[in-house]
Amino acid sequence: MHLDVCHHTFIKAFKNRIGTRATGTQYLKLKCRAPAAVFILLLAAVIGAVPCLGQQDWIKTGTGLGMEKVRLAVPDFKPSTSDAKNTDLLKVFNDTLWNDLDSAGIFDMASKSFYPLAIPGTPTEVKFEAWNAPPPNAAMLVFGNLGVTGNNFTVQGWLYDVKNITSPQVLGKQYQDAATSDAARTIAHKFADEIIFRLGGGIPGIAESQIYFVSNRSGHKEIWVMDYDGANQRQITHLNSISLSPRISPDGSRLAFSSVTKSGWEILMYSMDLNRLVAFPKFGGTNLSPAWSGDGTKLAFSSSRAGDSEIYTVDQSGTNVKRITSAKGPDVSPVWNRKTGAQIAWVSGRTGLPQIYTMEADGTNVQRVTDQGYAVSPAWSPNGQFLALSWTRHYGPGAPGSEDVYLMDVASKQWVQLTHDGGRNDFPSWSPDGRHIVFQSSRGGSEQIWSMLADGTNVKQLTFSGKNTQPNWSWK
């Protein structure tokens, strides 16, 4: 059985089963060896209407990046004991803390070359005039100490307002754990998040968040996970099949994804607490792209169980199946507005090339969001204001357009292009603080995971081994 699908840059998940890349209004013809024919994964998103000039203030304001940056000094923590393990653990801790704070996008990090020679390790060692005046000219100072005793280590850390000499302490924390590099990284993440929460408008930091993604480095497309900064990459599934579209639940306890099974493409459920698959119903047809509601009580997904691919919702256990689209043409890649829980954005081919639509969660009030090009992979920002998406604005034979990540304000339909560095840029996913976006890109020659601030700056590559695609940022 064959299925025609109109996704022009499908991530080659079915290498050796897919024809050449389609152009114009042509289609990719897929053939699946599984009993149920392989439909595809047209994830979508996009924008549209009024092009904006320059890097708009409305993006920075809406994502919290428009706030005035705090001038922050972060000298290396000092050893508090003479244990030989201090050196290695301090390097891990200091590097991680600096990178977390630098990546937050809300600080003006004072260069370490401007720091005075006398670095404080405790409050009594702070010389305010050395930090609040040029050359460091810091408003806030992060300092502390780390010491190993036996098999454990202790970290003491402070955040001082060095402009407020009479009452400088904003934060004081102490942590203890086993003397390992992993523990040093974890404590640095925790302390960084505490600082970001207090100086970033009460929005929790993302240093302890994780990114789920698809990797072929084991020989099969399996689901993997890594820390937000690309560290600690590790394999979750071992199905020796093709697994796609990982979506972690809001509470982090369950991972929904699509995989080829003996009965075809099914939605599978993995318990992060039990470290194994758990029972989830089979729906018949081809089932793809699960998406969690903001409260974690429902899933939306695409299914061809009734013939054409449509959007369905189910309870978290897979019961109470409801079909919410019914137009001719494929409807795929749903994503819930996590802020309201009342809207779903998705991709539809009902008018030809895929475009982005929104609707209420019961299928009513359908609105077309994009009106040109090839728009896929919608991702709703945590505050419900923006859609990130992958968009080829000028699509067809000879068209000069490229596939880039864009950002659209849903209410005003204003958009701005975030990526400009070539390759195919797709599958954007928001960080829980709404200040960062992770995405896949082939700009370096192979498909890898990259991250950037939500205004398109501070781009960083996170994966390097194998092909890595379809990232999904945890909700917290």
N, C-alpha and C positions, 0 to 999 in steps of 0.2 A: 504494500500500500504506500502511496506517495502523498505528500502534502506540499503545496506551494506556499511559500512564506516570503514576505517582502521586507526582509531586514538586510540592508546592503552591506553591513560590515559585521555580521555575526562573528563572534569571537573564535571561530574555527573550533568550537567545542566538539564538532563532529568531523574532525580531520579525517580525510580519506572517505568521508561519506557525503561531503558537500561539494557542489559544483563550483565554478569560478564565481568571482564576485559579480553581482548584478550591477547594471547601470541603468539610469533612467527609470522606467517603470517596469523593468524586467524583474523576475523573481528568482530566488534561489530554490532549487528543487532538492529536497532532502529525502533520503531513504534511510530508514532505521531497521536494524536487524531485529529489534524487539517486536513482539506481536502487535503492540499499538504503535502506529506510525509516529515518527518523530515530528512533532509540530515545531515551533521554535520560540525563541525567547526574544521577543521584540520588546525589550524594556524601553520605556520612553519617558521623555520629558522635554519641556522646552518653553519657548518663549515667544515672544513675540511682537510686539507691535511697534512701539516707537523707539528707534535706535537712540542711544544716549551718547553724548559727547564727553569724552574724558572719563576718568575713574570717579564715578558719581558718589557724592556725599550720602545719597540715600542708601547705598549699600553699607557703608561704614556705620551709619547711624542705626540701620535696622539690624545689623549683626553685632553691635556693641563694639565695633572696631573704631568708631568715631570718637570715643572718649579720649580725653587728653592723656597721653602716656605718662606714667609715673617713672621718674628717673630713679633707677634701682641699682645699687651696688651690691655685688654678691661675691665677696672674697672667699677663697677656699677655707673650709673648716679646718681647725687645728687638731692635732692629736692630743688627747687628754691622758693617755697612758704611754708606756714605753714598749708595748707589745709590738713585735715585728710585723704582725698582720695589719697593723694600722695603715701602713703605706698603701697596700693594694685596695683596702676597703675605702680609704679616703679618696683615692682616685676615682673609683666607681661612683661613690656618693657625690663628690664635687662635680664630676662631669655630668651626671644625670640631673642634679639640681639645676645647674646652669642651663642645660639644654631645655629642661622643662619650662623654666621661666622665660628663656629667650624665645621659645616656640609659642608662648601664650599669645603674642601679638598685641599685648596691652602695656608692655614695659619698654622704656628707653634704657637699655642695659649699659651702664657706665663701663667703659673698657677697663680691664684689669691693669693695663699699663698706666692708668691714672691713679691707681690706689696708693695710699701711703705705705711706707715700709712696715709700720707697726700694725699688724692685722689682729683684730680682737678675737678671742675665743670664748670670752665670758663678758657679761655686762660691765664689770668694773674696768675692763680694758678698752672700752669705747672712748675715743677722743673725738667728740662731736665736730669740733672745728676742722679736723682733718678730713671729714667726710661731707659736711654740708657746704663747703666752700670749694671753689675751683682748685685743682682740676677735676676731681670726681664730681663735685657739685650735686651730690645725691640728695634726694628727698627721703628715700627709704634705704635702710641698710639691713641685709640678711647676713647673719654670722652665727658661729657656734663651734662645737667641738665633737669629736668622735673618739671613743676609746674602747679597745678590746681588753676584756678580762676573762681569761680562760677560754671557753668556747662561745662566749656571748660578747656582744658589743652594745654600747650605749651612745646615743646621739642626743645632744642638747642643741636646740636651735632657737634663735630669736629673730623677730622682725622689729626694727626700731624706726620710728619717725625721727630722723636726726635733725629736723628743723624744729622739733619740739623738745627742747633740752630738759624742761621741768618734768614732763611725763611722756617719755619716748616710747615705751613698750606698747606695741600693737599685738604682738603674739609671742608666746613662749611655750615651747613643746619639748617633751623628752620621750624618746623611743628606745626600746630594747628588743633585741632579737638575736638569733644565732649568727655567729660571725661568718657569714657567707656573702658572696658578691650579689646573689639574687636578693637577699634580705637588705643589703645596702641600697640597691636600686629601688626596692619597694618603699623603704623609709624615705628616700629622696623624693619619690613620687608623692607620697603622702604629705610631706612637708611643703612641697611645691604647691599642691592643691590647696592647702590651708592658706598659703600666702595669696594665691590667685583669688580665692573666695573673698578674702578681706579687702583686697585692693582692686578687684574686678567687678565691683557693683553687686556683690552677693551671688554671683553665678559660679557654681562649682567648677573647678578645673578639670581637665581631661587627662591628667598624667596617669591615672589608674585605669583609664578606659582601654578597650581592646578593639581590634579590627579583624573581622572574619572575612575570608577570601577563598578563592579557588586557585589551586596550584597543581601543576602537572609534574612537579619535580620527583615524585615517587614513581612515575611511569603511568599513572592514571590521574584523571581529574578528581581530586579529593578536596574536602573542606579543611582549611587551615585557620590558625588564629595567631595574632602577634600583638605585642604591646602597641600603643598608639604611635610610638616613635620607630617602629620596625624591629625592635628587639624581641627576643624570645619567640621566634617563629617555630610553631610546632603543629604537627598534623593531628586532626581530630578524627576524621572518618578513615576507614580502611576497607572500602567496599569493592575496590578493584573494578570500578564501573565509571560512569560519567556522572558527577554530581555538580550541580550549579545552584546559583542564587541563594547563598546562605543568608538567613535572616534571624538574628538573635532576638529573643523575647525582651520586653522592657525590663523585666526583673533579672535577666541574664541566666535563667534556669533552663531554658529550652532553645534549641536551634532547629528551625524549620528550613528545609531545602528541597530542591528537586533532584531526582536521581532516576537513572534507567534501572528498572528491576525486571524480573521475569515477566511481569504483566505490563511492562511499558513504563512510561514516565509517570512517576508518582510523587506525591508530597510525603517526605519522610520527616520524622521528629526524633531529635537526639536530646537526651537528658544530660545536661552539663553536670548535674549532681551525681548521677549514676554512671556517667561516662559510657553510655551505650544507647542504642536505638530503643525507643519505646513504641508501643502500639499506636497506630494512627490509621484511620479508615482509608480504603481504596475507593476512588470515585469513578473509575472507568474513563476511557479516553486518554488524552494527553494532558497532564496536570503540571503547571509550571509557575514559577515566580510567586511564592507565598509572601505575604506581608502582614505584619502584626498591627492591630489597632493600638492606640496609645495606652489603653488600660490593660492590654494583654489578654483580653477576654475573647477576641475574635481574630480570625485570619481571613484575608482576601487572597484569591489566586485566580489564575486563568485555567479553564478546562474545556476540552472538546467533547465532554461526555454526552452532549446532546447534538453533536455534529460540528457546528462552527465553534471556534474558540470564543468563549464568553467569560465575563468576570463573575465569580461566585464569592459568597462569604459563608463561613462556618464558625461555630463556637470553637474555643481553644481545643476542645477534645475531638473536633472533626464532625460533630453532630449539627443538626439544624441547618442543612444546606439550603442556601437561597441564591437563586440566579438574579443578578441585578443589571445585566445588559442583554440586549436582544437584537442588535442591529446586524445587518449583513456585513460581512468582513470581520477579520480577526480583532478581538479585543484582548489585550494582554498587559502585563507588567503593572498591576495596581500598586498604589502606595497610599497609605492612610495619612491624613493630616493629624499628626500626633498631638497638636495643640488642642483642637476642638473634638477630634474623634468623630466628626460628623461629615467629613468630605473625603473623597477618594479621587486621586489623579491617576490616569492610566493612558495607555497608547492604543489607538484604534486605526485600523486601515479601512474604515467604512467609506472614506472618500477617495481612496487610492493609496498614495504614499502615507506612511504612518504620521499621525499628528497627536498632540497631547490634548486630552480632555479632562474636565473635572465634573463631578456629580456628587450629590448627597450619598450617604452610605447606603440608602435604600434604593439607589438607582435613579432618583428623580433629579430634576434641575440640571440636565446635561448641558455643559458649556464647552465650546471648543476654544482652546487656549492658543494654539499655534495655527498659522494659516499659510505657511509656505515651507519649502524645503523638506527635510527628512528629520523628524524630531522624535527622539526616543529617550528612555531611561530617566523618567521624572523622579525627583527626590524632594520631599517637602521639608523645609527647615523646621527646627524644633519650635520656633515661635509662630509658625503658620503663615508667615508673611511672604516667603520666597519659595519658588521652585528652582532647583538646580536641574540641569538637563544636558543631554548630548544633542547637538543640533548641527546639521549640515544645511545652512541657510540656502545655498544655491546647489541644487542636486540635479544630476543628469549628465548625459554624455557631453564632455567638453566644458562642464561647469567648473568655475574656479574655486568653488567652495571646499572647505575642509571640515572634518568632524571635530568640533570643539565643545568644551563645557561652557555653558552660559548660565546666567542668573536672571530670573525674572521676578519682578514684584507682581504678585498675583492680582492685586486690586487695580493697579495703574497700568499693567501690561508693559511697563518699562523693562528693558532688558540691557544687559551688558555682557560682553564676551570676556571670559576669564582666562582661557588658555589660548596661546598664540604660537606655540613652539613646534608645530608640525606633528606628524603622526596622527593616529586616531585616538581621540580622547573621549572616554565613555564611562558609564556607570558611576556617576558622582554619588557620594553618600556623606551626610552631615555628621559632624562631631556633636556630642550632646550639649556642648555650650553654644552651638550655633556660630562659632567663630572660625571654624575650619571645615574643609571639604577634602575627602579622599577620593581618588578616581584612578582608573586604569588608563595607561597611555602607551603607545608604541613609538614614542618620540626617540627612544634610544635604540631602536631596531627590533626589540622584542617587547611583548606586552608585559608591563610591570605596574606595580602599585605606587602611586605618588600622592603626596598631600600638599595642601596650600592653605593659606588664609582665605577666608570667604570673599575677599576682594581680589583674589588672583595673585597675590604676592607671596613671597617666602615659600617657593616651590621646592619640595624635597622628595627624592626617590627613597622608597622604603623597602623594596624587594629587589633582588638581583639574580637569584638562582631559579632556573626554569622559567616557565611562563606563569604569570600571576594576574588574576583578573577578578572582576565583580566584587569589589570590597564592600563591606557593610559594617559601619561603625556601631559599637554597642551604645545603648541608650544612656549609660551612666558609667 
